[in-house]
Amino acid sequence: MERFFLYDDVEDTKTRFVSFTGRTQRYDLAILQSSRFFGKVLVLDIQFGRFAIIGPDDVEEPGYLEHVYNRSEEEAADLREYLRELLG
């Protein structure tokens, strides 16, 4: 079978690994910066295998982090607070 590639690029990225405890649980994140994300970052939740490309506007979107990371409002508040510091 012949493949049709839309793109197949290799790029150096900057990755930051962060682990912190919030009010209700521990967070283990990998945060990738790449020119592909147009100023946003790829945030991977290592414990739960969920990820999203996030910018400052996404952090402030009501219910967004709760939905993407399948977290309660309280759990997402800890993550939101950290991401505000990171992206601010």
Backbone torsions as a table, in degrees:
resi	resn	phi	psi	omega
1	MET	NA	134.8	179.0
2	GLU	-85.6	135.9	179.0
3	ARG	-99.1	143.7	174.4
4	PHE	-114.1	107.9	-178.0
5	PHE	-88.8	131.1	171.2
6	LEU	-77.4	-38.4	171.6
7	TYR	-165.3	158.2	177.3
8	ASP	-152.9	81.3	-174.1
9	ASP	-111.2	152.9	171.8
10	VAL	-115.9	132.3	-177.0
11	GLU	-140.1	140.9	172.4
12	ASP	-75.7	132.6	178.0
13	THR	-122.3	163.7	174.5
14	LYS	-107.2	124.6	-178.2
15	THR	-119.7	133.8	178.4
16	ARG	-120.3	129.0	177.2
17	PHE	-104.7	127.3	-175.7
18	VAL	-131.9	136.0	173.8
19	SER	-131.9	127.3	177.9
20	PHE	-148.6	161.4	176.7
21	THR	-106.3	138.1	176.2
22	GLY	-102.8	-162.6	-179.7
23	ARG	-68.7	-29.7	-174.7
24	THR	-121.2	-17.7	-176.7
25	GLN	-162.1	175.7	178.0
26	ARG	-94.7	146.9	178.2
27	TYR	-121.9	128.1	174.4
28	ASP	-120.4	111.8	-173.4
29	LEU	-123.0	149.5	166.9
30	ALA	-119.5	128.3	-176.3
31	ILE	-119.5	117.0	-176.5
32	LEU	-108.3	130.2	174.6
33	GLN	-106.9	132.7	-178.8
34	SER	-149.5	152.0	176.6
35	SER	-69.0	-15.7	179.4
36	ARG	-69.0	-22.3	-172.5
37	PHE	-94.7	6.8	174.2
38	PHE	51.1	49.3	177.0
39	GLY	90.4	-8.5	176.6
40	LYS	-94.5	172.1	178.6
41	VAL	-124.6	153.2	174.7
42	LEU	-92.5	117.4	-177.7
43	VAL	-109.6	114.6	-180.0
44	LEU	-103.8	127.2	172.9
45	ASP	-89.1	102.8	-172.8
46	ILE	-66.6	-37.2	-177.8
47	GLN	-65.3	-40.4	-172.7
48	PHE	-109.1	-0.1	175.4
49	GLY	66.3	33.8	178.6
50	ARG	-117.9	151.4	-177.9
51	PHE	-153.0	159.5	177.7
52	ALA	-158.9	152.8	171.9
53	ILE	-89.2	119.7	-169.1
54	ILE	-129.2	137.6	172.7
55	GLY	-124.5	176.3	-178.9
56	PRO	-55.2	-36.6	179.8
57	ASP	-66.7	-36.4	-180.0
58	ASP	-67.8	-37.2	-179.6
59	VAL	-60.5	-34.8	-177.1
60	GLU	-87.8	-7.4	-179.6
61	GLU	-71.0	119.0	-177.9
62	PRO	-57.6	128.9	176.1
63	GLY	79.7	-4.8	-175.3
64	TYR	-66.9	-52.7	-178.8
65	LEU	-65.1	-36.3	177.7
66	GLU	-58.8	-43.7	-178.4
67	HIS	-71.5	-51.6	-174.8
68	VAL	-62.4	-42.9	-176.2
69	TYR	-100.3	5.5	178.1
70	ASN	52.0	53.5	-177.6
71	ARG	-119.6	156.5	174.4
72	SER	-70.8	168.6	178.9
73	GLU	-60.3	-41.2	-179.6
74	GLU	-66.8	-43.0	178.9
75	GLU	-64.9	-41.9	-179.9
76	ALA	-66.3	-28.4	179.4
77	ALA	-62.7	-40.3	177.0
78	ASP	-63.4	-44.4	179.7
79	LEU	-66.0	-42.7	179.5
80	ARG	-59.9	-44.0	180.0
81	GLU	-60.0	-44.9	178.9
82	TYR	-65.2	-45.1	-177.7
83	LEU	-66.1	-32.6	174.6
84	ARG	-60.3	-44.8	178.5
85	GLU	-63.3	-43.7	-177.4
86	LEU	-65.4	-44.7	-173.0
87	LEU	-92.7	-11.1	-175.8
88	GLY	-75.7	NA	NA
